[in-house]
Amino acid sequence: MTLSFRKFVTSVAVAASMATMALPVSAQTYPFDSVVLTTHSSPGGGTDVFLREMTRYLGKYLGANFVVENVRGGSGAKAMADIATAPADGARFYGTTPTFINTSLLSQPEYTFRDMSGVANVFLDPQVVFVRGASPFQNLGEIVEASKASETAVKFGVTTPGSLDRQVMEQFKAITGAQGPVVTHDGGGELLISVLNGTVDLGIGEIQELAAQIEAGEVRVITTYTKERLGNMPDVPTATEQGIDLVVNKFRGIAGPKNLPDEIYAAWETAIQAVLQDAEFKEWYEAQSLVPAYMGHVEYDAFLADFATEQEAFLKQYGIIQ
Amino acid sequence: MEGIGYAWTALTTTPAAFAAVAGVIWGILGGALPGISPSIAMALLLPFTYSMEPITAIVLLAAVYVGAEYGGSIPAILIRTPGTNAAAATAIDGYEMKKQGLAGEALGISLVSGVIGGLIGWFFLVVLTKPLANVALLFTPPAYFALGVLGLSVIASLSSGSLIKGLMAGIVGLMIATIGTDPLSGVNRFTFGSPDLLAGIPFILVMVGVFAVSELLEQAGKRGWARATEEEAQTRIKLPNWAMMKRLRKPQAIGSGIGLFEGCMPGAGGSIAAFMSYNEARRWSKNPEEFGKGSPEAIAAPESANNTVAGTALVPMLSFGIPGSNSTAILLGGLLIHGLRPGPLLFEQNPDFIYGLFGGLLVANISLFFVGILILSPAIWLVNRPKPYLMAAIYALIFSGIYSIHHSLFDLYIVLLAGGVGYLMRLMGFPFLPLVLGLVLGYLIESNYRRSLLLTNGDHSVFLNDPVSLGLLITALVFVVGSAARDYQTARKKRQGSETAA
């Protein structure tokens, strides 16, 4: 017990020092010793875990220590305001997901993604279509066919109303002419239950959230909305292969205040490219089914602007915003 | 049997047992501070768990949850401020007992009931995880809707004497629940362009306002309040004696039974369990008239319910990876950080972890009792300080606690507004509980009602075709008719009584 107590105290001490940051500093020159990465995600949430994991390796490539800060509230509005009003010097950044564009459009906060600049994109989260293990559906074509029987023959499940996956589901229906209600939920967990107990026939989700259920055979992935098949699911076809031209870019990257110095953008671009090659980090992100999708500052800004235009059109079409 | 071996190994070779006790202490403190909800108490510790062994980390977090669910009852009893959402029902009779100088007794009842509830929840978590996991699957949107309606039927008996006022308060609660993002379409409702209102009005803010702030306003409005001292106030915790324990057996069983099922359903949670068990305890009590006036049973039922939930809420989290509440979401985050994936296979692939966690939870629930005894006497001493100091300190505690949740002044305005409204309600004799209940259940009822109709293209018969929904709706109907009949009879007796007198 004394030994384990000491172990416990040490682990607390180590954790405390990690929280205040004590990663190895390399010879690289970055103008700041420590960099704050802000996320709207709560501790343990998807984005939070991603940022914490990445900064474990990113430190040595950028030459700075990282602190991940969780600024919750207003679905990200607060975190965005923090970054948009921070000095443009390279000390503070924001972990992006489609949420920050969604919140900007939905709630029109004082500071939006337009007051920030994209620094670099890191990953795309593959979005997949899943059904319960015992479901008769094997591909999207069967679903379209079955939906023609009646208005509620096939029920589509998505997460929150303003989410990217609802947009994708509506697009899918528009492209294929499938009919049926698109049922929104409070989050991915509720959607999973709905699929498992048959309330809805299919859902859209991310592999990390579904991995345990997939492994147990409780749910089955029938399609991925990616450009290419996923490495760890070689048998699952993409939507494009099934003749449905739909690729979803659920991005994860870094944004900062507007007009950062060029050398800051450059330092990040180099570091992100390097960290994606890091063997240990690679092992982690491949296990999470994250698809590396590096984009530099200029390209990322354009990508975000396009993404926002598309998202805005969807929100207007479904009357979510005026 | 081999599970016991795993649990024993985990407790003796890792600091899990120590983490369980430490977690409970932290949880009680966090739960007792208004504004620090169980999930925030857990989130504050989360970064420290990154480098611990998985079992130690998760036991620590789960123990915080256990401690915090109990800790919320301390300020509920002592200063009428529920420290956690689930302690709101405890505030009613707990504070009444405190006003009668029975603070020590009330705290003793809530502690013992919390520990008993926790142990019952633990027991069912350990032996029945797999069958209980199916409870989550039984509940489809129509069933959740019916569950919400059943919860609302409580209003009928919570506001006896002023049913109209109770209904009015309940409807206002339901109306407040519509503020924010529309659950199905995503349209903003009544937000007036303010991002602060997008997520709706958190009900802990309303609760702290109508319970605590209005109480402070009321006390400060009394003549000579600064000199008033409570006579013969108990200064120590008093554990219930044997006769009392016998009397509490029924409400504790009711609380744990309800907590058992509510915990297994994602989205139902401790507060709904606490309110429902308050009501059921009253319905089955031999002394229902004492409820609302300081009944020990009214503390035992909700407190055993919310601590049972702290155990059974792990059922959907561990078996589906689905967090039913913010607290279990953080626990899930903790698991994911350590590379453990909750789901059907977790039990087969990591039995050492699962049984280690169960062992740690048992230690946590037992240590809750001893830590509680140590912490409560100083807490009673604190609230017996002179009124002016105490009230200033309570205000500071409430407002700093609320501010710390989102670092938002807006939240403080809501609390103040709710306090003002609560004070007016008090002056005009409106009961608070229906308001809180409407607010708590509004979202559940609305979103699942609309979701059900979306699924069936507007066919209402879905609520009668779903067996779970049908059962719950019939129960609700029986309850409402039952309390109406009871009210009618009491009124008739009264009339007859006055006629014979005349």
Interface residues (C-beta under 8 A of the other chain):
Chain A: M1 S4 F5 K7 F8 S11 V12 V14 A15 A16 M18 A19 S42 P43 G44 G45 D48 V49 R52 N70 R72 G73 G74 S75 A77 K78 T103 L106 S107 Q108 P109 E110 E151 T152 K155 T160 P161 G162 R166 P181 V183 T184 D186 G189 E190 L192 I193 S194 L196 N197 T199 V200 Q208 E209 A211 A212 Q213 E215 A216 E218 L315 Y318 G319 I320
Chain B: T12 T13 T14 P15 F18 A19 A43 L46 P47 F48 T49 Y50 S51 M52 E53 T56 A136 L137 L138 F139 T140 P141 T181 D182 P183 L184 S185 G186 V187 N188 T191 G193 P195 D196 L198 A199 P266 G267 P316 F320 G321 I322 P323 G324 A329 I330 L332 G333 G334 L336 I337 R341 P342 G343 P344 L345 L346 H406 H407 S408 S447 R451 L454 L455 T456 N457
